[in-house]
Amino acid sequence: MANKESGYAKNAANLKDLVIRLKTLGDDYNPPKPKLSVEALEILSKNADDATRALSLVLPVYSKAVDEQELILRKICNKKIGVHNGAAAPTETYMFVFK
């Protein structure tokens, strides 16, 4: 796990912190919308934690599959050709030959 949270994980951690702070307010916290109630935010925080846990389980498998796919494509790519599409600089593309 990374030493510093970022992105979705940081938002989930901030939500958990918010719920803790709102609980300390007790009855003084009375939101105008039910979606902002402490109970609703706790459910949202739990769902965020569950999603983060699920992602941490599948991400290594996905990353390995992507790495293997890139290796396979490098092996079957046997010729690099230039393509001129009317642009000032030619773009590179690869021709794949399957044996």
DARAMO-V645715 format. One record per residue. N is the residue number from 1. PSI is psi in whole degrees, -180 to 180 (none if undefined). D_LAST is the distance of its C-alpha to the last C-alpha in Angstrom with 2 decimals. Layout:
{{N:PSI:D_LAST} {N:PSI:D_LAST}}
This chain:
{{1:145:41.48} {2:153:42.34} {3:-26:45.87} {4:131:46.47} {5:147:45.83} {6:160:44.38} {7:-130:43.36} {8:-42:43.43} {9:-38:44.70} {10:-42:47.54} {11:-41:48.52} {12:-41:48.58} {13:-40:50.75} {14:-37:53.06} {15:-42:53.45} {16:-42:54.44} {17:-41:56.94} {18:-44:58.31} {19:-43:58.90} {20:-44:60.81} {21:-39:62.95} {22:-34:63.68} {23:-34:64.77} {24:-23:67.36} {25:-25:68.87} {26:-130:69.64} {27:-12:71.58} {28:-22:71.77} {29:111:68.18} {30:88:68.38} {31:153:65.39} {32:-22:65.83} {33:142:62.65} {34:-29:61.67} {35:-17:58.10} {36:6:59.64} {37:159:61.59} {38:-41:61.10} {39:-44:59.81} {40:-39:57.17} {41:-33:56.08} {42:-42:55.90} {43:-44:53.56} {44:-41:51.41} {45:-42:51.39} {46:-42:50.42} {47:-39:47.53} {48:-42:46.35} {49:-42:46.56} {50:-42:44.65} {51:-40:41.86} {52:-42:41.69} {53:-44:41.55} {54:-41:38.78} {55:-40:36.73} {56:-23:37.29} {57:-38:35.86} {58:-19:32.58} {59:-43:31.95} {60:-39:30.73} {61:-44:28.15} {62:-46:27.00} {63:-40:26.91} {64:-41:24.82} {65:-41:22.25} {66:-43:22.13} {67:-43:21.80} {68:-38:18.88} {69:-43:17.12} {70:-40:17.81} {71:-43:16.46} {72:-45:13.08} {73:-35:12.99} {74:-37:14.15} {75:-37:11.45} {76:-10:8.54} {77:112:11.01} {78:-4:10.90} {79:132:13.55} {80:130:16.86} {81:154:18.83} {82:143:22.40} {83:129:23.62} {84:119:27.26} {85:28:28.60} {86:-8:32.24} {87:164:32.92} {88:-41:34.69} {89:137:31.85} {90:148:28.21} {91:152:25.91} {92:143:22.62} {93:167:19.44} {94:142:15.82} {95:126:12.94} {96:133:9.71} {97:118:6.42} {98:130:3.79} {99:none:0.00}}
